[in-house]
Amino acid sequence: MKKSELIAKLEGAKELTPTVSIDLVLAALGMLEESNPVVKPEYSISAKLFTRVVDIVEDSLNNMRHGHAVDLDSAEFELSYNNCISLTDISLDTDYIYNEIREQLENAFDIDDADEDGFIVAQREAEQTAS
Protein backbone atom coordinates (compact mmCIF):
# COMPACT_ATOMS: atom_id res chain seq x y z
CA MET A 1 0.00 0.00 0.00
CA LYS A 2 1.26 3.43 -0.86
CA LYS A 3 0.98 6.61 1.18
CA SER A 4 -1.79 8.03 -0.99
CA GLU A 5 -3.79 4.79 -0.62
CA LEU A 6 -3.36 4.90 3.17
CA ILE A 7 -4.56 8.50 3.32
CA ALA A 8 -7.60 7.61 1.19
CA LYS A 9 -8.40 4.64 3.45
CA LEU A 10 -8.16 6.75 6.60
CA GLU A 11 -10.31 9.47 5.03
CA GLY A 12 -12.92 6.80 4.22
CA ALA A 13 -12.83 5.53 7.80
CA LYS A 14 -13.16 9.11 9.05
CA GLU A 15 -16.41 9.52 7.10
CA LEU A 16 -17.91 6.47 8.81
CA THR A 17 -17.01 7.56 12.31
CA PRO A 18 -15.68 10.85 13.68
CA THR A 19 -12.88 9.01 15.51
CA VAL A 20 -10.39 6.67 13.99
CA SER A 21 -8.97 4.07 16.34
CA ILE A 22 -5.27 3.93 16.97
CA ASP A 23 -5.34 0.22 16.16
CA LEU A 24 -6.70 0.98 12.69
CA VAL A 25 -3.98 3.57 12.07
CA LEU A 26 -1.26 1.20 13.28
CA ALA A 27 -2.60 -1.62 11.11
CA ALA A 28 -2.71 0.69 8.09
CA LEU A 29 0.84 1.92 8.75
CA GLY A 30 1.97 -1.69 8.91
CA MET A 31 0.62 -2.21 5.40
CA LEU A 32 2.69 0.64 3.96
CA GLU A 33 5.38 -0.44 1.55
CA GLU A 34 8.90 0.07 2.80
CA SER A 35 10.55 2.75 0.74
CA ASN A 36 14.01 1.86 -0.45
CA PRO A 37 16.28 4.78 0.34
CA VAL A 38 18.54 5.87 -2.47
CA VAL A 39 22.08 5.03 -1.48
CA LYS A 40 24.49 7.60 -2.83
CA PRO A 41 28.13 6.78 -3.24
CA GLU A 42 30.44 8.28 -0.65
CA TYR A 43 31.91 10.56 -3.30
CA SER A 44 30.10 11.77 -6.36
CA ILE A 45 30.87 14.25 -9.10
CA SER A 46 28.85 15.74 -11.89
CA ALA A 47 29.00 14.32 -15.40
CA LYS A 48 30.60 17.58 -16.59
CA LEU A 49 33.38 17.32 -14.01
CA PHE A 50 33.90 13.63 -14.77
CA THR A 51 34.26 14.45 -18.48
CA ARG A 52 36.78 17.15 -17.63
CA VAL A 53 38.84 14.70 -15.56
CA VAL A 54 38.80 12.13 -18.36
CA ASP A 55 39.91 14.80 -20.86
CA ILE A 56 42.76 15.89 -18.57
CA VAL A 57 43.95 12.28 -18.19
CA GLU A 58 43.77 11.75 -21.94
CA ASP A 59 45.68 14.97 -22.66
CA SER A 60 48.26 14.05 -20.04
CA LEU A 61 48.81 10.65 -21.64
CA ASN A 62 49.00 12.13 -25.13
CA ASN A 63 51.44 14.88 -24.13
CA MET A 64 53.75 12.90 -21.87
CA ARG A 65 57.25 12.05 -23.01
CA HIS A 66 56.76 8.43 -23.99
CA GLY A 67 60.47 7.72 -23.73
CA HIS A 68 60.13 8.25 -19.98
CA ALA A 69 56.91 6.25 -19.69
CA VAL A 70 58.51 3.11 -21.08
CA ASP A 71 61.14 1.11 -19.20
CA LEU A 72 63.54 0.55 -22.10
CA ASP A 73 65.68 -1.88 -20.11
CA SER A 74 62.76 -4.29 -19.86
CA ALA A 75 62.10 -4.48 -23.60
CA GLU A 76 62.04 -7.98 -25.04
CA PHE A 77 62.59 -8.62 -28.72
CA GLU A 78 62.16 -11.58 -31.01
CA LEU A 79 63.62 -12.40 -34.36
CA SER A 80 60.77 -13.46 -36.63
CA TYR A 81 60.88 -16.03 -39.43
CA ASN A 82 61.64 -13.39 -42.09
CA ASN A 83 64.55 -11.93 -40.10
CA CYS A 84 62.53 -9.02 -38.75
CA ILE A 85 63.05 -7.89 -35.16
CA SER A 86 59.75 -7.60 -33.29
CA LEU A 87 59.07 -6.11 -29.90
CA THR A 88 57.32 -8.78 -27.83
CA ASP A 89 57.09 -7.20 -24.37
CA ILE A 90 57.86 -3.95 -22.59
CA SER A 91 57.14 -2.57 -19.13
CA LEU A 92 55.65 0.81 -18.43
CA ASP A 93 57.02 3.12 -15.76
CA THR A 94 53.74 3.40 -13.87
CA ASP A 95 55.23 5.75 -11.27
CA TYR A 96 56.15 8.25 -13.98
CA ILE A 97 52.70 7.94 -15.60
CA TYR A 98 50.94 8.31 -12.23
CA ASN A 99 52.99 11.40 -11.32
CA GLU A 100 52.39 13.06 -14.69
CA ILE A 101 48.62 12.51 -14.54
CA ARG A 102 48.47 13.60 -10.89
CA GLU A 103 50.41 16.79 -11.66
CA GLN A 104 48.07 17.66 -14.53
CA LEU A 105 45.00 17.07 -12.36
CA GLU A 106 46.42 19.14 -9.51
CA ASN A 107 47.18 22.00 -11.91
CA ALA A 108 43.76 21.83 -13.56
CA PHE A 109 41.80 21.78 -10.31
CA ASP A 110 44.07 23.98 -8.20
CA ILE A 111 44.20 21.50 -5.34
CA ASP A 112 45.19 23.08 -2.05
CA ASP A 113 47.09 20.64 0.18
CA ALA A 114 46.14 22.70 3.24
CA ASP A 115 42.43 22.21 2.53
CA GLU A 116 41.32 19.89 5.34
CA ASP A 117 37.98 18.80 3.90
CA GLY A 118 39.60 17.53 0.70
CA PHE A 119 37.38 19.47 -1.67
CA ILE A 120 38.73 20.51 -4.99
CA VAL A 121 38.67 24.29 -5.33
CA ALA A 122 37.13 24.16 -8.82
CA GLN A 123 34.33 21.88 -7.61
CA ARG A 124 33.61 24.10 -4.61
CA GLU A 125 33.43 27.16 -6.87
CA ALA A 126 31.04 25.34 -9.20
CA GLU A 127 28.83 24.39 -6.27
CA GLN A 128 28.81 27.98 -4.97
CA THR A 129 27.81 29.43 -8.34
CA ALA A 130 25.06 26.81 -8.68
CA SER A 131 23.46 27.83 -5.37
SEDREN-991995 format. One line per field, with one value per residue: x negated, y, z negated of N, C-alpha, C, O, CB in turn. Coordinates in Angstrom, 1 decimal. Each point is the difference from the previous one (the first is absolute). Glycine has a CB too. Example, Ala and Ser with C-alpha at 12.3 -4.5 7.8 and 13.67 -1.06 7.14 Angstrom:
<atoms>
n.east <- -13.2;-1.5
n.north <- -5.7;2.3
n.up <- -7.8;1.9
ca.east <- 0.9;-0.9
ca.north <- 1.2;1.1
ca.up <- 0.0;0.0
c.east <- -0.9;0.8
c.north <- 1.2;1.1
c.up <- 0.0;-0.8
o.east <- -1.0;-0.5
o.north <- 0.0;1.1
o.up <- -0.7;-0.1
cb.east <- 2.9;-0.7
cb.north <- -1.2;-1.7
cb.up <- -0.5;2.3
</atoms>
This chain:
<atoms>
n.east <- -0.9;-1.5;-0.1;2.5;1.0;-0.3;1.8;2.3;0.1;0.4;2.4;1.7;-0.2;1.2;2.8;0.4;-0.4;-0.1;-2.2;-1.9;0.2;-2.8;1.0;0.2;-2.9;-1.4;1.4;-1.1;-3.0;0.0;0.7;-2.7;-1.1;-2.3;0.0;-2.3;-1.2;-0.6;-2.5;-0.9;-2.3;-0.9;0.2;2.8;-2.0;2.5;0.0;-1.9;-2.1;-0.1;-1.0;-2.4;-1.3;0.0;-1.6;-2.3;-0.5;-0.2;-2.2;-1.8;-0.2;-0.8;-2.5;-1.7;-2.8;1.7;-3.0;1.6;2.0;-2.6;-1.3;-1.9;-0.4;2.7;-1.0;0.8;-1.4;1.5;-2.5;3.3;-0.8;-1.4;-2.9;2.6;-1.9;3.1;-0.5;0.5;0.3;0.0;0.1;2.0;-2.4;3.2;-2.0;0.5;3.1;0.3;-1.5;1.7;2.7;-0.9;-0.8;2.8;1.6;-1.6;0.6;3.1;0.4;-2.2;-1.0;0.0;-2.3;2.1;2.7;0.2;1.9;-2.5;1.2;-1.7;-0.5;1.9;2.1;0.2;0.7;2.3;1.3;0.0;1.5;2.4;0.9
n.north <- -1.2;2.2;1.6;-0.3;-2.6;1.5;2.4;-1.9;-1.5;2.7;1.1;-2.7;0.3;3.0;-1.1;-2.0;2.2;3.3;-2.4;-1.0;-2.4;1.4;-2.6;1.7;1.1;-2.9;-1.1;2.4;-0.3;-3.1;0.9;2.0;-1.8;-0.1;3.0;-2.1;2.6;0.7;-2.1;3.3;-2.0;0.7;1.8;1.2;1.5;1.3;-2.3;2.6;-1.6;-2.6;1.8;1.2;-2.9;-0.8;2.5;-0.6;-3.0;0.9;2.2;-2.1;-2.0;2.3;1.1;-2.9;0.7;-2.8;0.3;-0.2;-2.5;-2.1;-1.3;0.9;-2.3;-1.5;-0.1;-3.2;0.5;-2.4;-0.1;0.2;-2.6;2.8;0.0;1.6;0.7;-1.0;2.2;-3.2;2.6;3.2;-0.2;2.4;1.4;-1.2;2.4;1.5;-0.3;1.2;2.6;0.7;-0.2;1.8;2.5;0.1;0.1;2.4;1.8;-0.5;0.9;2.6;-3.2;2.5;-2.6;1.9;-1.8;-1.2;-0.7;-1.4;2.9;-0.6;3.2;-1.2;-1.0;2.8;1.5;-2.0;0.6;3.2;-0.1;-2.0;2.2
n.up <- 0.0;2.0;-2.6;1.8;-1.6;-2.8;0.9;0.9;-2.8;-1.6;1.9;-0.6;-3.1;0.2;1.2;-2.5;-2.2;-0.3;-0.3;2.4;-2.6;-0.5;1.6;2.7;-0.2;-0.3;2.6;1.8;-1.0;0.9;3.0;0.2;2.5;-2.4;1.6;1.2;-2.0;3.1;-1.3;0.8;0.9;-2.9;2.5;1.5;2.1;1.2;2.0;-0.3;-1.7;1.9;2.4;-1.7;-0.6;3.0;0.8;-2.1;1.1;2.9;-0.6;-1.6;2.4;2.1;-1.8;-0.9;1.4;1.6;-1.3;-2.9;0.9;0.4;-2.8;2.9;-2.2;1.2;3.3;-0.1;3.0;1.0;2.1;1.4;1.2;1.0;-2.2;-1.8;-2.7;-0.9;-2.3;-1.2;-2.0;-0.1;-3.2;0.6;-1.6;-1.6;-1.0;2.7;-0.1;-2.8;0.7;2.5;-1.5;-2.5;1.8;1.3;-2.7;-1.2;2.6;-0.1;-3.1;-0.6;-1.7;-2.3;-0.6;-1.8;1.1;-3.4;2.4;1.9;1.5;2.6;-1.0;2.2;-2.2;-1.5;2.7;0.7;-2.8;0.4;2.8;-1.2;-2.3
ca.east <- 0.9;-0.8;0.4;1.3;1.1;0.3;0.8;1.4;0.7;0.3;1.0;1.2;0.3;0.4;1.4;0.9;0.0;-0.8;-1.3;-0.7;-0.7;-1.4;-0.3;0.2;-1.1;-1.1;0.1;-0.2;-1.4;-0.7;0.2;-0.8;-1.2;-1.3;-0.7;-1.4;-0.8;-1.0;-1.3;-1.0;-1.4;-0.6;-0.5;0.6;-0.3;0.9;-0.4;-0.9;-1.3;-0.6;-0.5;-1.2;-1.0;-0.4;-0.7;-1.4;-0.9;-0.4;-1.0;-1.3;-0.6;-0.4;-1.0;-1.2;-1.1;0.1;-1.3;-0.1;1.1;-0.3;-1.2;-0.7;-0.9;0.8;0.5;-0.3;0.1;0.0;-0.3;1.0;-0.4;-0.5;-1.2;0.5;0.0;1.3;0.1;1.0;0.5;-0.7;0.7;0.2;-0.4;1.3;-0.2;-0.1;1.3;0.9;-0.4;0.4;1.5;0.3;-0.4;0.9;1.3;-0.2;-0.1;1.3;1.0;-0.6;0.2;-0.7;-0.4;0.4;1.5;0.3;1.1;-0.3;0.7;-0.7;0.4;0.9;1.3;0.7;0.5;1.2;1.2;0.4;0.7;1.2;0.9
ca.north <- 1.2;1.2;1.1;0.6;-1.0;0.0;1.2;-0.2;-1.0;0.7;1.0;-0.8;-0.4;1.2;0.3;-0.9;0.4;1.2;-0.4;-1.1;-0.6;-0.1;-1.3;0.1;0.8;-0.8;-1.1;0.6;0.3;-1.3;-0.4;0.8;-0.5;0.6;0.7;-0.3;1.3;0.1;0.0;0.7;-0.3;0.9;1.2;0.1;1.2;0.2;-0.6;1.0;-0.1;-1.3;0.1;0.8;-0.8;-1.0;0.8;0.4;-1.2;-0.3;1.0;-0.2;-1.2;0.3;1.0;-0.4;-0.4;-1.5;-0.6;-0.1;-0.9;-1.4;-0.5;-0.5;-1.2;-1.2;-0.4;-1.4;0.0;-1.4;0.0;-0.8;-0.9;0.7;0.8;1.3;0.1;0.4;0.3;-1.0;0.4;1.1;0.4;1.4;0.6;0.4;1.1;1.2;0.2;0.4;1.4;1.0;0.2;0.7;1.4;0.7;0.2;1.0;1.3;0.3;0.2;0.9;-0.7;0.6;-1.1;0.4;-0.1;-1.2;-0.8;-0.8;0.5;0.6;1.4;0.2;-0.6;0.8;1.2;-0.4;-0.2;1.3;0.7;-0.7;0.3
ca.up <- 0.0;0.1;-0.9;0.5;-0.3;-1.5;-0.3;0.5;-0.8;-1.3;0.3;0.1;-1.4;-0.7;0.4;-0.7;-1.4;-0.2;-0.6;0.6;-1.0;0.1;0.5;1.4;0.5;-0.1;1.0;1.3;0.1;0.2;1.4;0.9;0.6;-0.4;1.1;0.0;0.1;1.1;-0.6;0.8;-0.3;-1.0;0.8;1.4;0.8;1.1;1.3;0.6;-0.7;0.4;1.4;-0.1;-0.5;1.1;1.1;-0.5;0.0;1.4;0.5;-0.7;0.6;1.3;0.0;-0.8;0.7;0.0;-0.3;-1.4;-0.5;0.3;-0.6;1.2;-0.4;-0.1;1.3;0.5;1.4;0.6;1.5;0.6;1.0;1.2;-0.5;-0.6;-1.4;-0.5;-1.4;-0.6;-1.3;-0.6;-1.3;-0.1;-1.2;-0.5;-0.9;0.9;0.6;-1.2;-0.4;1.1;-0.1;-1.2;0.2;0.9;-0.7;-1.0;0.6;0.6;-1.0;-1.0;-1.3;-1.2;-1.0;-1.3;-0.1;-0.8;0.4;1.2;1.2;1.1;0.0;1.1;-0.3;-1.0;0.7;0.8;-0.9;-0.5;1.0;0.3;-1.0
c.east <- -0.9;0.6;1.4;1.2;0.3;0.8;1.4;0.8;0.4;1.0;1.4;0.5;0.5;1.4;1.0;0.2;-0.9;-1.4;-0.6;-0.9;-1.5;-0.4;0.2;-1.2;-1.3;0.0;-0.2;-1.4;-0.9;0.1;-0.8;-1.2;-1.2;-0.6;-1.4;-0.8;-1.0;-1.4;-0.9;-1.4;-0.7;-0.5;0.7;-0.4;1.0;-0.5;-1.0;-1.4;-0.7;-0.6;-1.2;-1.2;-0.5;-0.8;-1.4;-0.9;-0.4;-1.0;-1.3;-0.7;-0.5;-1.2;-1.3;-1.1;-0.1;-1.3;-0.2;1.0;-0.3;-1.3;-0.8;-0.9;0.8;0.5;-0.5;0.3;0.0;-0.3;1.0;-0.5;-0.6;-1.1;0.4;-0.1;1.3;0.0;1.1;0.5;-0.8;0.8;0.1;-0.4;1.2;-0.2;-0.1;1.3;0.9;-0.4;0.4;1.5;0.4;-0.3;1.0;1.4;-0.1;-0.1;1.4;1.1;-0.5;0.2;-0.9;-0.3;0.4;1.5;0.3;1.1;-0.2;0.7;-0.9;0.5;1.0;1.4;0.7;0.5;1.2;1.2;0.5;0.7;1.3;1.1;0.4
c.north <- 1.2;1.1;0.6;-0.9;0.0;1.2;-0.1;-0.9;0.7;1.0;-0.7;-0.4;1.2;0.4;-0.9;0.3;1.2;-0.3;-1.2;-0.7;-0.1;-1.3;0.0;0.7;-0.9;-1.1;0.5;0.3;-1.2;-0.5;0.9;-0.7;0.7;0.7;-0.3;1.3;-0.1;0.1;0.7;-0.5;1.0;1.3;0.0;1.3;0.1;-0.6;1.0;-0.1;-1.3;0.1;0.9;-0.8;-1.0;0.7;0.4;-1.2;-0.4;1.0;-0.3;-1.2;0.4;0.9;-0.5;-0.5;-1.6;-0.7;-0.2;-1.0;-1.4;-0.3;-0.7;-1.3;-1.3;-0.5;-1.4;0.0;-1.5;0.2;-0.9;-0.8;0.7;1.0;1.4;-0.1;0.6;0.2;-0.9;0.4;1.2;0.5;1.5;0.5;0.6;1.2;1.4;0.4;0.6;1.5;1.0;0.3;0.8;1.5;0.8;0.2;1.0;1.4;0.4;0.4;0.8;-0.6;0.6;-1.1;0.4;-0.1;-1.3;-0.9;-0.7;0.5;0.6;1.4;0.2;-0.6;0.9;1.3;-0.3;-0.1;1.3;0.8;-0.6;0.4;1.5
c.up <- 0.0;-1.0;0.4;-0.3;-1.5;-0.4;0.4;-0.9;-1.4;0.2;0.1;-1.4;-0.8;0.3;-0.7;-1.5;-0.3;-0.6;0.7;-1.1;0.3;0.6;1.6;0.7;0.0;1.0;1.4;0.2;0.3;1.4;1.0;0.6;-0.5;1.2;-0.1;0.2;1.1;-0.7;1.0;-0.3;-0.9;0.7;1.3;0.6;1.1;1.3;0.7;-0.6;0.4;1.4;0.0;-0.5;1.0;1.0;-0.5;0.0;1.4;0.6;-0.7;0.7;1.4;0.0;-0.7;0.9;-0.1;-0.3;-1.5;-0.6;0.2;-0.7;1.1;-0.4;-0.1;1.3;0.4;1.5;0.5;1.5;0.7;1.2;1.3;-0.4;-0.4;-1.5;-0.5;-1.5;-0.6;-1.3;-0.5;-1.3;0.1;-1.3;-0.6;-1.0;0.7;0.5;-1.1;-0.3;1.1;0.0;-1.2;0.1;0.8;-0.7;-1.1;0.6;0.5;-1.1;-1.2;-1.4;-1.0;-1.0;-1.4;-0.3;-0.8;0.4;1.3;1.2;1.0;0.2;1.2;-0.2;-1.0;0.7;0.8;-0.8;-0.6;1.0;0.4;-1.1;-0.1
o.east <- -1.0;1.1;0.8;1.1;1.2;0.9;0.9;1.2;1.1;0.9;1.0;1.2;0.9;0.7;1.1;1.0;-1.0;-0.9;0.8;-0.7;-0.5;-1.0;-0.8;-0.5;-0.7;-1.0;-0.7;-0.6;-1.0;-0.8;0.0;-0.7;0.0;-0.1;-0.6;0.2;-0.7;-0.3;-0.3;-0.3;0.5;0.1;0.2;-0.2;0.7;-1.2;-0.9;-1.0;-1.2;-1.1;-1.0;-1.1;-1.2;-1.0;-1.0;-1.2;-1.1;-1.0;-1.1;-1.2;-1.1;-0.8;-1.0;0.3;-0.3;0.0;-0.7;-0.2;0.6;-1.0;0.2;-0.2;-0.6;0.7;-1.2;1.0;-0.5;0.4;0.1;-1.2;-0.8;-0.3;-0.8;0.4;0.4;-0.7;1.2;1.2;-1.2;1.2;-0.8;0.0;0.3;0.9;0.6;0.4;0.7;0.9;0.4;0.4;0.8;0.7;0.3;0.6;0.9;0.6;0.4;0.8;0.7;0.7;-1.2;1.0;0.2;0.4;-0.1;0.0;0.9;-0.1;-1.1;1.2;1.0;0.9;1.2;1.1;0.9;1.1;1.2;1.0;0.9;1.2;0.8
o.north <- 0.1;-0.2;0.2;0.4;-0.1;-0.1;0.3;0.2;-0.2;0.2;0.5;0.0;-0.1;0.5;0.5;-0.1;0.1;0.9;-1.0;0.7;-0.1;-0.1;-0.6;-0.4;0.0;-0.4;-0.6;-0.2;0.0;-0.7;-0.3;-0.7;1.2;-0.6;0.0;0.7;-1.0;0.9;-0.4;-0.3;1.2;1.0;-1.1;1.0;-1.0;-0.2;-0.5;0.1;0.0;-0.5;-0.3;0.2;-0.1;-0.5;-0.1;0.1;-0.3;-0.4;0.1;0.0;-0.5;0.0;0.7;-0.5;-0.5;-1.1;-0.9;-0.6;-0.9;0.7;-1.2;-0.8;-1.1;-1.0;-0.3;0.4;-0.9;0.9;-1.2;0.1;-0.6;1.0;0.9;-0.9;1.0;-0.8;0.0;-0.3;0.2;-0.2;0.8;-0.7;1.2;0.8;1.0;1.2;1.0;0.8;1.2;1.1;0.9;0.8;1.1;1.0;0.8;1.0;1.2;0.9;0.2;0.6;0.3;-0.5;-0.9;0.2;-1.1;-1.2;-0.8;-0.7;0.5;0.2;0.7;0.6;0.2;0.4;0.8;0.3;0.2;0.7;0.7;-0.1;0.4
o.up <- -0.7;-0.5;-0.8;-0.3;-0.3;-0.7;-0.7;-0.3;-0.5;-0.9;-0.5;-0.3;-0.9;-0.9;-0.3;-0.6;0.7;0.0;0.3;-0.7;1.1;0.8;0.7;1.0;1.0;0.6;0.8;1.1;0.7;0.5;1.2;-0.8;-0.2;1.1;-1.1;1.0;0.2;-0.8;1.1;-1.1;-0.1;-0.5;0.7;-0.7;0.4;0.0;0.7;0.7;0.2;0.2;0.8;0.5;0.2;0.5;0.8;0.3;0.3;0.6;0.7;0.2;0.4;1.0;0.0;1.1;-1.0;-0.5;-0.4;-1.0;-0.6;0.1;0.3;0.9;0.1;0.1;-0.2;0.5;-0.7;0.7;-0.3;0.3;0.7;0.6;0.2;-0.6;0.5;-0.7;0.5;-0.4;0.3;0.0;0.5;-1.0;0.2;-0.1;-0.4;0.0;0.2;-0.2;-0.4;0.1;0.1;-0.5;-0.3;0.2;-0.2;-0.6;-0.1;0.2;-0.9;-0.8;0.2;-0.6;-0.8;-1.1;0.6;-0.2;0.4;1.1;-0.4;0.0;-0.2;0.4;0.2;-0.3;0.1;0.4;-0.1;-0.3;0.4;0.3;-0.9
cb.east <- 2.9;-1.7;-3.2;-2.4;-1.9;-3.1;-3.0;-2.0;-2.4;-3.2;-2.7;-1.9;-2.6;-3.1;-1.9;-1.7;1.5;3.0;-0.1;0.7;2.5;0.7;1.6;3.0;1.8;0.8;2.3;2.9;1.4;1.2;2.2;1.5;1.3;-0.3;2.3;0.3;1.1;1.9;0.7;1.8;-0.6;-0.8;-2.5;2.1;-3.1;2.0;3.1;3.0;2.1;2.8;3.3;2.6;2.1;3.0;3.2;2.3;2.3;3.3;2.9;2.2;2.6;3.1;2.8;1.3;-1.0;1.9;-0.2;-0.7;1.0;2.2;0.8;0.2;-0.8;0.0;1.3;-0.6;-0.6;1.3;-2.6;2.8;2.6;2.5;-0.6;1.1;-2.9;1.8;-2.0;-2.3;1.9;-2.0;-0.1;1.9;-2.7;0.0;-1.8;-2.7;-1.0;-0.7;-2.3;-2.3;-0.5;-1.1;-2.7;-1.8;-0.4;-1.8;-2.8;-1.3;0.3;-0.2;1.8;0.1;-2.1;-2.4;0.4;-0.8;0.5;-0.3;3.1;-1.6;-3.2;-2.9;-2.1;-2.6;-3.2;-2.6;-2.1;-2.9;-3.1;-2.5;-1.6
cb.north <- -1.3;-0.4;0.3;0.9;-1.3;-1.1;1.0;0.2;-1.7;-0.6;1.0;-0.8;-1.7;0.3;0.3;-1.7;-2.6;0.4;2.0;0.4;-1.3;1.6;-0.4;0.4;2.2;0.9;-0.6;1.1;2.0;0.2;-0.6;2.7;-1.9;-1.2;1.9;-3.0;1.4;0.2;-1.7;2.3;-2.3;-3.0;1.0;-2.5;0.8;2.3;-0.8;1.4;1.5;-0.7;0.1;1.9;0.3;-0.8;1.0;1.7;-0.5;-0.5;1.6;0.9;-1.0;-0.2;1.1;-0.1;2.7;1.4;2.0;2.9;2.7;-0.6;1.0;3.1;2.7;1.8;2.8;-1.5;3.2;-1.8;1.6;1.7;-1.0;-1.3;-2.3;1.3;-0.7;-0.4;2.4;-1.5;-2.5;0.9;-2.7;0.5;-0.7;-3.2;-2.6;-1.8;-2.8;-3.2;-2.2;-2.0;-3.1;-3.0;-1.8;-2.1;-3.2;-2.6;-1.6;-2.4;-2.3;1.4;-2.4;2.8;0.3;1.3;2.5;2.5;2.4;-1.2;-0.1;-2.4;0.0;-0.7;-2.5;-1.3;0.0;-1.5;-2.4;-0.7;0.0;-1.8;-2.3
cb.up <- -0.5;2.9;0.3;2.1;2.3;0.4;1.0;2.6;1.6;0.1;1.7;2.6;1.0;0.9;2.5;2.2;-1.3;-0.3;-2.5;3.1;-1.7;-2.7;-2.9;-1.4;-1.8;-3.0;-2.3;-1.1;-2.2;-2.8;-1.9;-0.5;2.3;-2.9;1.1;0.0;-2.7;2.4;-2.4;1.2;2.3;-0.8;-1.8;-0.1;-1.0;-1.1;-0.5;-0.3;-2.1;-1.7;0.1;-0.9;-2.5;-0.9;0.0;-1.8;-2.3;-0.3;-0.4;-2.3;-1.7;-0.2;0.2;-3.0;0.5;2.1;2.5;0.9;1.1;2.1;-2.6;0.1;-1.3;-2.3;0.8;-2.7;0.9;-2.4;-0.2;-0.9;-1.5;0.5;1.2;2.7;-0.5;2.5;-0.2;1.6;-0.9;2.3;-1.8;2.5;0.6;0.4;-1.2;0.6;1.5;-0.7;-0.9;1.3;1.2;-0.8;0.1;1.8;0.6;-0.8;0.8;1.7;1.6;2.3;1.0;1.0;2.3;1.1;1.6;-1.6;-1.6;-2.6;-1.0;1.1;-0.8;1.1;0.3;-1.5;-0.1;1.2;-0.5;-1.2;0.5;0.8;-0.3
</atoms>
